[in-house]
Amino acid sequence: MSDDPFLRDLWYMAVQGASLKRGAMRREMLLGEPVLIGRMKDGEAFALRDICPHRGVPLSAGKVMPENAVECPYHGWRFKPDGQCSLIPSLVGGEAIKAESIRVRSYPVREQDGLIWVYMAAQGREAAPPRSEPPRVPVPNARPRWSESQTFRCAIDHAVIGLMDPAHAPYVHGRWWWRVKPRVKEKRYAPLPTGFVMTRHAPSKAAYKLLGADVSTEITFELPSIRFENITGSFLGRPIAVTGLTTCTPVDEQTTQVTQIFYWPAWLGFIKPFFWAMGPTFLGDDRRMVELQREGLKFDPRLMLIQDADVPAMWYHRLKKAWAESAATGAPFANPLKETTLRWKS
């Protein structure tokens, strides 16, 4: 088994597409690796290792050229979106070295639903095609309507588990204007290809009533750290669908970027002020709690997981282990989870 702290051979959400204009690029740390995320002059998104193979200068300090190549600021070496070197200006001809034989690592990229996903392959499989495709937002003509991104100073496992925890809301998010009296919850769960789903049900929180009396929701989680909440209902007789996407992208072993994005039909824009008011606050609550947790984790305590409230956390660890074993052995991934009902009070 690898000692890599991150799950590999999976897609991670890197940036939102609208944040990257033509000819722009920037350095992002993904899973502890320096990655140059950019957009060529023709609009194509790309991702390259942000280190020039010549002298190690970050390519992000260079620029995108009109012929759709990245130019290093040190000696002008240029690299195509696939990582192949296309120009070494200092060569005069007759040298043994050929520019086209030099490469910088290129990461598979997909741009869809307003998001740019980067595939982080395992060591030794960098040239292999992706094992899967990134998830699609299940909303027609999906366009981000609201988003919030915050940096959690914690390992990705604590960010993921904290966000999926079904019992923390009354304590972490409780306020005089948002009081939730704990009561018994009972939800049905079923396996997905690389995760699990809390099957469709009527939500208990009053805020959902904005989407009508017939509102229902399902919540999914799939590796590496992708959570969807798919909400349906009706307003003035019109059926509506709202999808919330939460992604956790590791920056390094102790830092995770958590992003929440909501999608809804353009005509449903009247709900946006609710997200402006509540979204940053609630995500900030979760961030502050895992950062408080970090103070205790400094002493390496033995942690507990209990039935049934912590079962989703147990499943997450089982899924991670099964994926890592699949990657190590080459065997197809088999989801170890079974359909069941969980009960807890929150």
ZIWO-V759619 format. One line per field, one symbol per residue. ss: DSSP state (~ for helix, > for strand, _ for the rest). psi: psi as a letter, one per 40 degrees, with the letter a starting at -180 (. if undefined). Layout:
ss->???
psi->???
This chain:
ss->_________>>>>>>>~~~_____>>>>>>__>>>>>>>_____>>>>>_________~~~_>>>___>>>______>>____>>>>___________~~~_>__>__>>>>__>>>>>>_______________________>>>>>>>>>___~~~~~~~~~____~~~~__>__>_____>>>>>>>>>__>>>>>>>____~~~~~~____>>>>>>>___>>>>>>>>>>__>>>>>>>>>>>>>>>__>>>>>>>>>__~~~~~~~~~~~~~~~~~~~~~~~~~~~~~~~~_____________~~~~~~~~~~~~~~~~~~~__________>>>>>>_
psi->iieheihifihhhdihdeehiheiiihihhfehhhhhihideehiihihfhheceehhdeeaihidefihhhedeeiihideehhehgdeheieidhhdeehiihhhhihhifeihihhgiihefdeiiieaiiiihfhhfhhhdiihhihhgiiddddddddeheeeddddehideghhhhihihihiiiidfaihhihihidhdddedeidfiiiihihiidfhhhhhhiaihfehiihhhhhhihhhdadehhhhhhhihiideeeeedddddddddddddddddddddddddedefihiihiiededdddddddddddddddddeeiihhheiihihihih.
